[in-house]
Amino acid sequence: MSYTVKLITGFIGTALLLVFIGGLSHSVSSGFAGFMGGLPFMIIAIIVCAAAVYDFWDECVRKK
């Protein structure tokens, strides 16, 4: 795969994952669970999003 195609598809996939996880975390925290009930999920979601961004950078942006 060329560098440009890898960069574009990686960015689109990572962005979709971040939007989905962010929306899920927001709906859990603002819904029935409340902020304190959704806090553990929010922390896990932040860690997962950070790992996804790092993997995008490692696989697509950084030149090996």
mmCIF file of the N, C-alpha and C atoms, coordinates in Angstrom:
data_MODEL
# 
_entry.id   MODEL 
# 
loop_
_atom_site.group_PDB 
_atom_site.id 
_atom_site.type_symbol 
_atom_site.label_atom_id 
_atom_site.label_alt_id 
_atom_site.label_comp_id 
_atom_site.label_asym_id 
_atom_site.label_entity_id 
_atom_site.label_seq_id 
_atom_site.pdbx_PDB_ins_code 
_atom_site.Cartn_x 
_atom_site.Cartn_y 
_atom_site.Cartn_z 
_atom_site.occupancy 
_atom_site.B_iso_or_equiv 
_atom_site.pdbx_formal_charge 
_atom_site.auth_seq_id 
_atom_site.auth_comp_id 
_atom_site.auth_asym_id 
_atom_site.auth_atom_id 
_atom_site.pdbx_PDB_model_num 
ATOM 1   N N  . MET A 1 1  ? 0.843   -1.178 0.000  1.00 0.00 ? 1  MET A N  1 
ATOM 2   C CA . MET A 1 1  ? 0.000   0.000  0.000  1.00 0.00 ? 1  MET A CA 1 
ATOM 3   C C  . MET A 1 1  ? 0.892   1.246  0.000  1.00 0.00 ? 1  MET A C  1 
ATOM 4   N N  . SER A 1 2  ? 0.495   2.251  -0.720 1.00 0.00 ? 2  SER A N  1 
ATOM 5   C CA . SER A 1 2  ? 1.300   3.471  -0.752 1.00 0.00 ? 2  SER A CA 1 
ATOM 6   C C  . SER A 1 2  ? 1.110   4.261  0.549  1.00 0.00 ? 2  SER A C  1 
ATOM 7   N N  . TYR A 1 3  ? 2.040   5.155  0.787  1.00 0.00 ? 3  TYR A N  1 
ATOM 8   C CA . TYR A 1 3  ? 2.024   5.948  2.017  1.00 0.00 ? 3  TYR A CA 1 
ATOM 9   C C  . TYR A 1 3  ? 0.758   6.799  2.116  1.00 0.00 ? 3  TYR A C  1 
ATOM 10  N N  . THR A 1 4  ? 0.342   7.399  1.009  1.00 0.00 ? 4  THR A N  1 
ATOM 11  C CA . THR A 1 4  ? -0.833  8.275  1.017  1.00 0.00 ? 4  THR A CA 1 
ATOM 12  C C  . THR A 1 4  ? -2.111  7.500  1.299  1.00 0.00 ? 4  THR A C  1 
ATOM 13  N N  . VAL A 1 5  ? -2.275  6.354  0.675  1.00 0.00 ? 5  VAL A N  1 
ATOM 14  C CA . VAL A 1 5  ? -3.469  5.542  0.899  1.00 0.00 ? 5  VAL A CA 1 
ATOM 15  C C  . VAL A 1 5  ? -3.512  5.054  2.335  1.00 0.00 ? 5  VAL A C  1 
ATOM 16  N N  . LYS A 1 6  ? -2.366  4.634  2.854  1.00 0.00 ? 6  LYS A N  1 
ATOM 17  C CA . LYS A 1 6  ? -2.289  4.169  4.235  1.00 0.00 ? 6  LYS A CA 1 
ATOM 18  C C  . LYS A 1 6  ? -2.633  5.299  5.206  1.00 0.00 ? 6  LYS A C  1 
ATOM 19  N N  . LEU A 1 7  ? -2.154  6.496  4.913  1.00 0.00 ? 7  LEU A N  1 
ATOM 20  C CA . LEU A 1 7  ? -2.419  7.651  5.772  1.00 0.00 ? 7  LEU A CA 1 
ATOM 21  C C  . LEU A 1 7  ? -3.904  8.024  5.769  1.00 0.00 ? 7  LEU A C  1 
ATOM 22  N N  . ILE A 1 8  ? -4.522  8.052  4.601  1.00 0.00 ? 8  ILE A N  1 
ATOM 23  C CA . ILE A 1 8  ? -5.932  8.445  4.500  1.00 0.00 ? 8  ILE A CA 1 
ATOM 24  C C  . ILE A 1 8  ? -6.844  7.404  5.133  1.00 0.00 ? 8  ILE A C  1 
ATOM 25  N N  . THR A 1 9  ? -6.635  6.136  4.809  1.00 0.00 ? 9  THR A N  1 
ATOM 26  C CA . THR A 1 9  ? -7.509  5.106  5.383  1.00 0.00 ? 9  THR A CA 1 
ATOM 27  C C  . THR A 1 9  ? -7.297  4.960  6.890  1.00 0.00 ? 9  THR A C  1 
ATOM 28  N N  . GLY A 1 10 ? -6.063  5.099  7.326  1.00 0.00 ? 10 GLY A N  1 
ATOM 29  C CA . GLY A 1 10 ? -5.791  5.050  8.768  1.00 0.00 ? 10 GLY A CA 1 
ATOM 30  C C  . GLY A 1 10 ? -6.440  6.201  9.500  1.00 0.00 ? 10 GLY A C  1 
ATOM 31  N N  . PHE A 1 11 ? -6.401  7.390  8.910  1.00 0.00 ? 11 PHE A N  1 
ATOM 32  C CA . PHE A 1 11 ? -7.019  8.550  9.539  1.00 0.00 ? 11 PHE A CA 1 
ATOM 33  C C  . PHE A 1 11 ? -8.540  8.400  9.617  1.00 0.00 ? 11 PHE A C  1 
ATOM 34  N N  . ILE A 1 12 ? -9.147  7.942  8.523  1.00 0.00 ? 12 ILE A N  1 
ATOM 35  C CA . ILE A 1 12 ? -10.608 7.772  8.511  1.00 0.00 ? 12 ILE A CA 1 
ATOM 36  C C  . ILE A 1 12 ? -11.031 6.724  9.540  1.00 0.00 ? 12 ILE A C  1 
ATOM 37  N N  . GLY A 1 13 ? -10.330 5.603  9.577  1.00 0.00 ? 13 GLY A N  1 
ATOM 38  C CA . GLY A 1 13 ? -10.668 4.548  10.528 1.00 0.00 ? 13 GLY A CA 1 
ATOM 39  C C  . GLY A 1 13 ? -10.482 4.991  11.969 1.00 0.00 ? 13 GLY A C  1 
ATOM 40  N N  . THR A 1 14 ? -9.383  5.666  12.252 1.00 0.00 ? 14 THR A N  1 
ATOM 41  C CA . THR A 1 14 ? -9.134  6.146  13.613 1.00 0.00 ? 14 THR A CA 1 
ATOM 42  C C  . THR A 1 14 ? -10.149 7.207  14.009 1.00 0.00 ? 14 THR A C  1 
ATOM 43  N N  . ALA A 1 15 ? -10.491 8.094  13.097 1.00 0.00 ? 15 ALA A N  1 
ATOM 44  C CA . ALA A 1 15 ? -11.476 9.134  13.401 1.00 0.00 ? 15 ALA A CA 1 
ATOM 45  C C  . ALA A 1 15 ? -12.847 8.528  13.692 1.00 0.00 ? 15 ALA A C  1 
ATOM 46  N N  . LEU A 1 16 ? -13.250 7.538  12.900 1.00 0.00 ? 16 LEU A N  1 
ATOM 47  C CA . LEU A 1 16 ? -14.534 6.877  13.154 1.00 0.00 ? 16 LEU A CA 1 
ATOM 48  C C  . LEU A 1 16 ? -14.540 6.173  14.506 1.00 0.00 ? 16 LEU A C  1 
ATOM 49  N N  . LEU A 1 17 ? -13.448 5.519  14.851 1.00 0.00 ? 17 LEU A N  1 
ATOM 50  C CA . LEU A 1 17 ? -13.354 4.853  16.158 1.00 0.00 ? 17 LEU A CA 1 
ATOM 51  C C  . LEU A 1 17 ? -13.430 5.862  17.288 1.00 0.00 ? 17 LEU A C  1 
ATOM 52  N N  . LEU A 1 18 ? -12.723 6.986  17.166 1.00 0.00 ? 18 LEU A N  1 
ATOM 53  C CA . LEU A 1 18 ? -12.730 7.999  18.215 1.00 0.00 ? 18 LEU A CA 1 
ATOM 54  C C  . LEU A 1 18 ? -14.114 8.620  18.385 1.00 0.00 ? 18 LEU A C  1 
ATOM 55  N N  . VAL A 1 19 ? -14.802 8.875  17.281 1.00 0.00 ? 19 VAL A N  1 
ATOM 56  C CA . VAL A 1 19 ? -16.154 9.441  17.367 1.00 0.00 ? 19 VAL A CA 1 
ATOM 57  C C  . VAL A 1 19 ? -17.107 8.443  18.018 1.00 0.00 ? 19 VAL A C  1 
ATOM 58  N N  . PHE A 1 20 ? -17.006 7.176  17.646 1.00 0.00 ? 20 PHE A N  1 
ATOM 59  C CA . PHE A 1 20 ? -17.882 6.157  18.223 1.00 0.00 ? 20 PHE A CA 1 
ATOM 60  C C  . PHE A 1 20 ? -17.631 5.990  19.718 1.00 0.00 ? 20 PHE A C  1 
ATOM 61  N N  . ILE A 1 21 ? -16.381 5.845  20.116 1.00 0.00 ? 21 ILE A N  1 
ATOM 62  C CA . ILE A 1 21 ? -16.050 5.655  21.527 1.00 0.00 ? 21 ILE A CA 1 
ATOM 63  C C  . ILE A 1 21 ? -16.398 6.908  22.329 1.00 0.00 ? 21 ILE A C  1 
ATOM 64  N N  . GLY A 1 22 ? -16.149 8.088  21.773 1.00 0.00 ? 22 GLY A N  1 
ATOM 65  C CA . GLY A 1 22 ? -16.501 9.332  22.461 1.00 0.00 ? 22 GLY A CA 1 
ATOM 66  C C  . GLY A 1 22 ? -18.002 9.472  22.651 1.00 0.00 ? 22 GLY A C  1 
ATOM 67  N N  . GLY A 1 23 ? -18.781 9.164  21.629 1.00 0.00 ? 23 GLY A N  1 
ATOM 68  C CA . GLY A 1 23 ? -20.231 9.220  21.748 1.00 0.00 ? 23 GLY A CA 1 
ATOM 69  C C  . GLY A 1 23 ? -20.773 8.203  22.723 1.00 0.00 ? 23 GLY A C  1 
ATOM 70  N N  . LEU A 1 24 ? -20.216 7.008  22.709 1.00 0.00 ? 24 LEU A N  1 
ATOM 71  C CA . LEU A 1 24 ? -20.636 5.974  23.650 1.00 0.00 ? 24 LEU A CA 1 
ATOM 72  C C  . LEU A 1 24 ? -20.336 6.389  25.083 1.00 0.00 ? 24 LEU A C  1 
ATOM 73  N N  . SER A 1 25 ? -19.160 6.943  25.308 1.00 0.00 ? 25 SER A N  1 
ATOM 74  C CA . SER A 1 25 ? -18.786 7.408  26.645 1.00 0.00 ? 25 SER A CA 1 
ATOM 75  C C  . SER A 1 25 ? -19.680 8.560  27.104 1.00 0.00 ? 25 SER A C  1 
ATOM 76  N N  . HIS A 1 26 ? -19.995 9.446  26.190 1.00 0.00 ? 26 HIS A N  1 
ATOM 77  C CA . HIS A 1 26 ? -20.866 10.572 26.534 1.00 0.00 ? 26 HIS A CA 1 
ATOM 78  C C  . HIS A 1 26 ? -22.274 10.082 26.883 1.00 0.00 ? 26 HIS A C  1 
ATOM 79  N N  . SER A 1 27 ? -22.791 9.148  26.121 1.00 0.00 ? 27 SER A N  1 
ATOM 80  C CA . SER A 1 27 ? -24.144 8.667  26.380 1.00 0.00 ? 27 SER A CA 1 
ATOM 81  C C  . SER A 1 27 ? -24.222 7.885  27.689 1.00 0.00 ? 27 SER A C  1 
ATOM 82  N N  . VAL A 1 28 ? -23.182 7.137  28.017 1.00 0.00 ? 28 VAL A N  1 
ATOM 83  C CA . VAL A 1 28 ? -23.178 6.414  29.286 1.00 0.00 ? 28 VAL A CA 1 
ATOM 84  C C  . VAL A 1 28 ? -23.098 7.394  30.449 1.00 0.00 ? 28 VAL A C  1 
ATOM 85  N N  . SER A 1 29 ? -22.239 8.411  30.328 1.00 0.00 ? 29 SER A N  1 
ATOM 86  C CA . SER A 1 29 ? -22.047 9.356  31.438 1.00 0.00 ? 29 SER A CA 1 
ATOM 87  C C  . SER A 1 29 ? -23.221 10.305 31.629 1.00 0.00 ? 29 SER A C  1 
ATOM 88  N N  . SER A 1 30 ? -23.926 10.632 30.560 1.00 0.00 ? 30 SER A N  1 
ATOM 89  C CA . SER A 1 30 ? -25.033 11.572 30.703 1.00 0.00 ? 30 SER A CA 1 
ATOM 90  C C  . SER A 1 30 ? -26.373 10.856 30.873 1.00 0.00 ? 30 SER A C  1 
ATOM 91  N N  . GLY A 1 31 ? -26.383 9.558  30.760 1.00 0.00 ? 31 GLY A N  1 
ATOM 92  C CA . GLY A 1 31 ? -27.625 8.798  30.876 1.00 0.00 ? 31 GLY A CA 1 
ATOM 93  C C  . GLY A 1 31 ? -27.899 8.351  32.288 1.00 0.00 ? 31 GLY A C  1 
ATOM 94  N N  . PHE A 1 32 ? -28.404 7.147  32.411 1.00 0.00 ? 32 PHE A N  1 
ATOM 95  C CA . PHE A 1 32 ? -28.845 6.601  33.692 1.00 0.00 ? 32 PHE A CA 1 
ATOM 96  C C  . PHE A 1 32 ? -27.704 6.474  34.697 1.00 0.00 ? 32 PHE A C  1 
ATOM 97  N N  . ALA A 1 33 ? -26.497 6.153  34.237 1.00 0.00 ? 33 ALA A N  1 
ATOM 98  C CA . ALA A 1 33 ? -25.377 5.913  35.144 1.00 0.00 ? 33 ALA A CA 1 
ATOM 99  C C  . ALA A 1 33 ? -24.899 7.203  35.808 1.00 0.00 ? 33 ALA A C  1 
ATOM 100 N N  . GLY A 1 34 ? -25.091 8.326  35.169 1.00 0.00 ? 34 GLY A N  1 
ATOM 101 C CA . GLY A 1 34 ? -24.598 9.589  35.716 1.00 0.00 ? 34 GLY A CA 1 
ATOM 102 C C  . GLY A 1 34 ? -23.093 9.704  35.538 1.00 0.00 ? 34 GLY A C  1 
ATOM 103 N N  . PHE A 1 35 ? -22.559 10.832 35.977 1.00 0.00 ? 35 PHE A N  1 
ATOM 104 C CA . PHE A 1 35 ? -21.130 11.071 35.775 1.00 0.00 ? 35 PHE A CA 1 
ATOM 105 C C  . PHE A 1 35 ? -20.279 10.104 36.578 1.00 0.00 ? 35 PHE A C  1 
ATOM 106 N N  . MET A 1 36 ? -20.595 9.904  37.845 1.00 0.00 ? 36 MET A N  1 
ATOM 107 C CA . MET A 1 36 ? -19.777 9.030  38.685 1.00 0.00 ? 36 MET A CA 1 
ATOM 108 C C  . MET A 1 36 ? -19.920 7.567  38.277 1.00 0.00 ? 36 MET A C  1 
ATOM 109 N N  . GLY A 1 37 ? -21.077 7.166  37.811 1.00 0.00 ? 37 GLY A N  1 
ATOM 110 C CA . GLY A 1 37 ? -21.250 5.800  37.349 1.00 0.00 ? 37 GLY A CA 1 
ATOM 111 C C  . GLY A 1 37 ? -20.551 5.545  36.027 1.00 0.00 ? 37 GLY A C  1 
ATOM 112 N N  . GLY A 1 38 ? -20.457 6.566  35.198 1.00 0.00 ? 38 GLY A N  1 
ATOM 113 C CA . GLY A 1 38 ? -19.811 6.432  33.899 1.00 0.00 ? 38 GLY A CA 1 
ATOM 114 C C  . GLY A 1 38 ? -18.329 6.738  33.922 1.00 0.00 ? 38 GLY A C  1 
ATOM 115 N N  . LEU A 1 39 ? -17.813 7.177  35.060 1.00 0.00 ? 39 LEU A N  1 
ATOM 116 C CA . LEU A 1 39 ? -16.397 7.551  35.152 1.00 0.00 ? 39 LEU A CA 1 
ATOM 117 C C  . LEU A 1 39 ? -15.440 6.397  34.838 1.00 0.00 ? 39 LEU A C  1 
ATOM 118 N N  . PRO A 1 40 ? -15.665 5.185  35.366 1.00 0.00 ? 40 PRO A N  1 
ATOM 119 C CA . PRO A 1 40 ? -14.742 4.097  34.998 1.00 0.00 ? 40 PRO A CA 1 
ATOM 120 C C  . PRO A 1 40 ? -14.728 3.820  33.488 1.00 0.00 ? 40 PRO A C  1 
ATOM 121 N N  . PHE A 1 41 ? -15.902 3.849  32.866 1.00 0.00 ? 41 PHE A N  1 
ATOM 122 C CA . PHE A 1 41 ? -15.950 3.637  31.422 1.00 0.00 ? 41 PHE A CA 1 
ATOM 123 C C  . PHE A 1 41 ? -15.262 4.782  30.690 1.00 0.00 ? 41 PHE A C  1 
ATOM 124 N N  . MET A 1 42 ? -15.416 5.997  31.181 1.00 0.00 ? 42 MET A N  1 
ATOM 125 C CA . MET A 1 42 ? -14.785 7.147  30.542 1.00 0.00 ? 42 MET A CA 1 
ATOM 126 C C  . MET A 1 42 ? -13.263 7.034  30.602 1.00 0.00 ? 42 MET A C  1 
ATOM 127 N N  . ILE A 1 43 ? -12.734 6.570  31.719 1.00 0.00 ? 43 ILE A N  1 
ATOM 128 C CA . ILE A 1 43 ? -11.288 6.398  31.852 1.00 0.00 ? 43 ILE A CA 1 
ATOM 129 C C  . ILE A 1 43 ? -10.787 5.322  30.887 1.00 0.00 ? 43 ILE A C  1 
ATOM 130 N N  . ILE A 1 44 ? -11.526 4.215  30.807 1.00 0.00 ? 44 ILE A N  1 
ATOM 131 C CA . ILE A 1 44 ? -11.153 3.155  29.877 1.00 0.00 ? 44 ILE A CA 1 
ATOM 132 C C  . ILE A 1 44 ? -11.236 3.653  28.439 1.00 0.00 ? 44 ILE A C  1 
ATOM 133 N N  . ALA A 1 45 ? -12.269 4.443  28.119 1.00 0.00 ? 45 ALA A N  1 
ATOM 134 C CA . ALA A 1 45 ? -12.429 4.977  26.766 1.00 0.00 ? 45 ALA A CA 1 
ATOM 135 C C  . ALA A 1 45 ? -11.277 5.915  26.405 1.00 0.00 ? 45 ALA A C  1 
ATOM 136 N N  . ILE A 1 46 ? -10.824 6.719  27.341 1.00 0.00 ? 46 ILE A N  1 
ATOM 137 C CA . ILE A 1 46 ? -9.696  7.623  27.085 1.00 0.00 ? 46 ILE A CA 1 
ATOM 138 C C  . ILE A 1 46 ? -8.433  6.826  26.809 1.00 0.00 ? 46 ILE A C  1 
ATOM 139 N N  . ILE A 1 47 ? -8.207  5.755  27.568 1.00 0.00 ? 47 ILE A N  1 
ATOM 140 C CA . ILE A 1 47 ? -7.026  4.919  27.357 1.00 0.00 ? 47 ILE A CA 1 
ATOM 141 C C  . ILE A 1 47 ? -7.092  4.230  25.991 1.00 0.00 ? 47 ILE A C  1 
ATOM 142 N N  . VAL A 1 48 ? -8.257  3.723  25.621 1.00 0.00 ? 48 VAL A N  1 
ATOM 143 C CA . VAL A 1 48 ? -8.426  3.059  24.329 1.00 0.00 ? 48 VAL A CA 1 
ATOM 144 C C  . VAL A 1 48 ? -8.215  4.053  23.185 1.00 0.00 ? 48 VAL A C  1 
ATOM 145 N N  . CYS A 1 49 ? -8.751  5.261  23.317 1.00 0.00 ? 49 CYS A N  1 
ATOM 146 C CA . CYS A 1 49 ? -8.568  6.279  22.274 1.00 0.00 ? 49 CYS A CA 1 
ATOM 147 C C  . CYS A 1 49 ? -7.101  6.683  22.145 1.00 0.00 ? 49 CYS A C  1 
ATOM 148 N N  . ALA A 1 50 ? -6.409  6.800  23.268 1.00 0.00 ? 50 ALA A N  1 
ATOM 149 C CA . ALA A 1 50 ? -4.983  7.126  23.216 1.00 0.00 ? 50 ALA A CA 1 
ATOM 150 C C  . ALA A 1 50 ? -4.201  6.009  22.535 1.00 0.00 ? 50 ALA A C  1 
ATOM 151 N N  . ALA A 1 51 ? -4.556  4.769  22.815 1.00 0.00 ? 51 ALA A N  1 
ATOM 152 C CA . ALA A 1 51 ? -3.882  3.640  22.171 1.00 0.00 ? 51 ALA A CA 1 
ATOM 153 C C  . ALA A 1 51 ? -4.159  3.622  20.664 1.00 0.00 ? 51 ALA A C  1 
ATOM 154 N N  . ALA A 1 52 ? -5.379  3.971  20.266 1.00 0.00 ? 52 ALA A N  1 
ATOM 155 C CA . ALA A 1 52 ? -5.719  3.998  18.847 1.00 0.00 ? 52 ALA A CA 1 
ATOM 156 C C  . ALA A 1 52 ? -4.949  5.095  18.116 1.00 0.00 ? 52 ALA A C  1 
ATOM 157 N N  . VAL A 1 53 ? -4.836  6.257  18.733 1.00 0.00 ? 53 VAL A N  1 
ATOM 158 C CA . VAL A 1 53 ? -4.090  7.358  18.123 1.00 0.00 ? 53 VAL A CA 1 
ATOM 159 C C  . VAL A 1 53 ? -2.608  7.002  18.021 1.00 0.00 ? 53 VAL A C  1 
ATOM 160 N N  . TYR A 1 54 ? -2.057  6.376  19.061 1.00 0.00 ? 54 TYR A N  1 
ATOM 161 C CA . TYR A 1 54 ? -0.656  5.961  19.011 1.00 0.00 ? 54 TYR A CA 1 
ATOM 162 C C  . TYR A 1 54 ? -0.430  4.921  17.910 1.00 0.00 ? 54 TYR A C  1 
ATOM 163 N N  . ASP A 1 55 ? -1.353  3.972  17.777 1.00 0.00 ? 55 ASP A N  1 
ATOM 164 C CA . ASP A 1 55 ? -1.211  2.956  16.744 1.00 0.00 ? 55 ASP A CA 1 
ATOM 165 C C  . ASP A 1 55 ? -1.297  3.572  15.348 1.00 0.00 ? 55 ASP A C  1 
ATOM 166 N N  . PHE A 1 56 ? -2.185  4.551  15.164 1.00 0.00 ? 56 PHE A N  1 
ATOM 167 C CA . PHE A 1 56 ? -2.259  5.266  13.880 1.00 0.00 ? 56 PHE A CA 1 
ATOM 168 C C  . PHE A 1 56 ? -0.936  5.949  13.574 1.00 0.00 ? 56 PHE A C  1 
ATOM 169 N N  . TRP A 1 57 ? -0.380  6.624  14.576 1.00 0.00 ? 57 TRP A N  1 
ATOM 170 C CA . TRP A 1 57 ? 0.891   7.309  14.372 1.00 0.00 ? 57 TRP A CA 1 
ATOM 171 C C  . TRP A 1 57 ? 2.006   6.315  14.070 1.00 0.00 ? 57 TRP A C  1 
ATOM 172 N N  . ASP A 1 58 ? 2.014   5.202  14.806 1.00 0.00 ? 58 ASP A N  1 
ATOM 173 C CA . ASP A 1 58 ? 3.084   4.212  14.632 1.00 0.00 ? 58 ASP A CA 1 
ATOM 174 C C  . ASP A 1 58 ? 3.014   3.510  13.292 1.00 0.00 ? 58 ASP A C  1 
ATOM 175 N N  . GLU A 1 59 ? 1.824   3.183  12.834 1.00 0.00 ? 59 GLU A N  1 
ATOM 176 C CA . GLU A 1 59 ? 1.656   2.422  11.586 1.00 0.00 ? 59 GLU A CA 1 
ATOM 177 C C  . GLU A 1 59 ? 1.611   3.294  10.341 1.00 0.00 ? 59 GLU A C  1 
ATOM 178 N N  . CYS A 1 60 ? 1.024   4.485  10.448 1.00 0.00 ? 60 CYS A N  1 
ATOM 179 C CA . CYS A 1 60 ? 0.741   5.274  9.233  1.00 0.00 ? 60 CYS A CA 1 
ATOM 180 C C  . CYS A 1 60 ? 1.619   6.516  9.080  1.00 0.00 ? 60 CYS A C  1 
ATOM 181 N N  . VAL A 1 61 ? 1.908   7.192  10.154 1.00 0.00 ? 61 VAL A N  1 
ATOM 182 C CA . VAL A 1 61 ? 2.592   8.482  10.044 1.00 0.00 ? 61 VAL A CA 1 
ATOM 183 C C  . VAL A 1 61 ? 4.108   8.318  10.122 1.00 0.00 ? 61 VAL A C  1 
ATOM 184 N N  . ARG A 1 62 ? 4.572   7.572  11.108 1.00 0.00 ? 62 ARG A N  1 
ATOM 185 C CA . ARG A 1 62 ? 6.009   7.424  11.313 1.00 0.00 ? 62 ARG A CA 1 
ATOM 186 C C  . ARG A 1 62 ? 6.616   6.633  10.179 1.00 0.00 ? 62 ARG A C  1 
ATOM 187 N N  . LYS A 1 63 ? 7.707   7.152  9.642  1.00 0.00 ? 63 LYS A N  1 
ATOM 188 C CA . LYS A 1 63 ? 8.390   6.456  8.552  1.00 0.00 ? 63 LYS A CA 1 
ATOM 189 C C  . LYS A 1 63 ? 9.458   5.555  9.152  1.00 0.00 ? 63 LYS A C  1 
ATOM 190 N N  . LYS A 1 64 ? 9.373   4.289  8.774  1.00 0.00 ? 64 LYS A N  1 
ATOM 191 C CA . LYS A 1 64 ? 10.305  3.317  9.360  1.00 0.00 ? 64 LYS A CA 1 
ATOM 192 C C  . LYS A 1 64 ? 11.528  3.144  8.497  1.00 0.00 ? 64 LYS A C  1 
# 
